Amino acid sequence: MMCRAPYPWLLSTAFAALAVSCASTPDSSSKPGLQVTDVDPAGFRDNVEPVFERRCASMDCHGQATAGMRLYSENGLRLPNDAGVVSGSGPTTVDEINANYIAIVGLQPELVNSLMSNPARTADDVRHLLILAKPLQLERHKGGPALALGEPAEECIVVWLLGQMQNPMSNGPSLCANGAKPP
């Protein structure tokens, strides 16, 4: 004996209604839906990027293709290019520095936007960003501690996030130069 649904049209109508309700129009916009506030790109390029490159972009950390927050560096992962630049064959390119900036400020875009819109932000505020919380071990970091509170590399990143890199009283460029040196 064969069992049939009492109302087969009801089942097919329900599936059709479900399919229509779940369908959406694809976004044809070429602009991303979320914009991240600029976080002193020149200060990053000229001062802060070498700190991230030295402390975080090695091949066994964020300088590998499978890493979260992938970073490029002279002696680590290289951005695909037509110039034949490979690990150890030349300085970090402008495209790689720009990709590092995007990886860092784009890690938590909503929080970065919120912090950057607050002119009264403090060092404690910016330490809530994962780019500081993880290497300071305020949150779990697979690579262990990569920064120590108050050391030049950490202070360099804090000064940058506070928007004080150009302030002569911050000593930002000097902190960054010292922070990018081998520990």
C-alpha positions in Angstrom: 0.0 0.0 0.0 1.4 3.4 -1.0 1.1 6.3 1.4 0.5 9.8 -0.1 0.5 13.2 1.4 -3.1 14.5 1.7 -2.3 17.8 0.1 0.8 17.5 -2.2 0.3 21.0 -3.6 0.6 22.4 -0.1 4.1 20.9 0.3 5.3 22.3 -3.0 3.8 25.7 -2.3 5.6 25.8 1.1 8.9 25.0 -0.6 8.4 27.7 -3.2 7.5 30.2 -0.5 10.6 29.3 1.5 12.8 29.6 -1.6 11.4 33.1 -2.4 11.7 34.3 1.1 15.4 33.3 1.4 16.4 34.8 -1.9 18.0 38.2 -2.0 19.2 40.5 -4.6 23.0 40.4 -4.8 24.9 43.5 -3.9 26.1 45.0 -7.2 28.0 47.8 -5.4 31.7 48.0 -6.0 32.2 49.7 -2.6 32.4 47.8 0.6 29.5 48.3 3.0 31.7 49.2 5.9 34.3 51.9 5.7 37.2 52.1 8.3 38.3 55.4 9.6 41.9 56.3 8.5 44.3 55.6 11.3 47.2 57.9 10.3 48.4 55.8 7.3 51.6 57.9 6.9 52.4 57.3 10.6 51.8 53.6 10.1 53.9 53.4 6.9 56.8 55.5 8.2 57.0 54.4 11.8 54.6 51.6 12.9 54.8 49.1 10.1 58.4 48.1 10.8 57.3 47.2 14.4 54.6 44.8 13.1 56.9 43.5 10.5 59.6 42.7 13.0 57.3 41.4 15.8 54.5 39.7 14.0 55.3 39.0 10.3 57.7 36.1 10.6 57.0 32.9 8.6 55.9 31.1 11.8 53.5 33.8 12.9 51.3 36.2 10.8 53.7 35.9 7.8 52.2 32.8 6.5 49.3 32.4 4.0 47.1 30.6 6.4 47.4 33.1 9.2 44.7 35.2 10.6 45.6 38.9 10.1 48.1 38.0 7.3 51.2 40.3 7.2 53.8 40.6 4.6 57.5 41.4 5.1 60.9 41.4 3.6 61.9 38.0 5.1 58.4 36.5 5.4 55.4 36.1 3.2 55.4 38.2 0.0 52.4 39.6 -1.8 52.1 37.9 -5.2 53.8 40.1 -7.8 55.2 40.2 -11.3 58.6 41.6 -10.2 59.8 38.3 -8.9 60.1 39.6 -5.3 60.3 36.6 -3.0 61.2 36.2 0.7 64.6 37.6 1.5 65.0 39.3 -2.0 64.2 42.9 -1.3 62.5 45.4 1.0 58.8 45.2 1.8 57.0 46.8 -1.1 54.5 49.7 -0.9 51.7 47.3 -1.8 52.7 45.0 1.0 52.9 47.8 3.5 49.4 48.9 2.3 48.1 45.3 2.7 49.5 45.2 6.2 47.8 48.5 7.1 44.5 47.1 5.8 44.9 43.8 7.7 45.6 45.7 10.9 42.9 48.4 10.8 40.4 46.1 9.2 40.7 43.4 11.9 38.0 45.0 14.0 36.5 47.8 11.8 33.6 48.7 14.0 35.7 49.0 17.1 38.4 51.0 15.2 35.8 53.4 13.9 34.4 53.8 17.4 37.8 54.5 18.9 38.9 56.9 16.2 35.7 58.9 16.6 36.5 59.4 20.3 39.0 62.3 20.7 39.4 61.5 24.4 40.5 57.9 23.8 43.2 56.6 26.2 45.9 54.0 26.1 43.7 51.6 28.0 40.9 52.1 25.4 43.2 51.2 22.5 44.6 48.2 24.3 41.1 46.6 23.9 41.9 46.2 20.1 43.0 42.7 19.3 46.2 44.1 17.7 47.3 45.0 21.2 45.2 42.7 23.4 46.5 39.5 21.9 50.3 40.2 21.8 50.0 41.7 25.3 48.3 38.4 26.4 45.2 40.3 27.6 43.4 37.8 25.3 44.5 34.4 24.2 47.2 34.6 21.5 48.4 31.4 19.9 51.9 32.9 19.5 52.2 33.8 23.2 53.3 37.2 24.3 54.8 39.3 21.5 54.7 42.6 23.3 55.2 43.8 26.9 53.3 46.6 28.5 55.4 49.8 28.4 58.1 48.6 26.0 58.9 50.8 23.0 57.1 48.6 20.4 53.9 48.6 22.5 54.1 52.3 23.2 54.8 53.0 19.5 51.5 51.2 18.5 49.6 53.0 21.3 50.9 56.4 20.3 49.9 55.7 16.7 46.4 54.6 17.7 46.0 57.7 19.9 46.8 59.9 16.9 49.9 61.3 18.6 52.6 60.1 16.2 53.3 63.7 15.0 53.2 65.2 18.4 56.9 65.9 19.4 56.0 65.2 23.1 54.9 61.7 22.2 58.4 60.6 21.1 56.5 58.3 18.7 59.1 57.9 15.9 61.9 57.1 18.3 59.7 54.6 20.2 58.9 52.9 16.9 62.6 52.8 15.8 63.5 51.2 19.1 60.5 48.9 18.9 61.4 47.6 15.5 64.8 46.5 16.7 65.4 42.8 17.6 64.5 42.2 21.3 
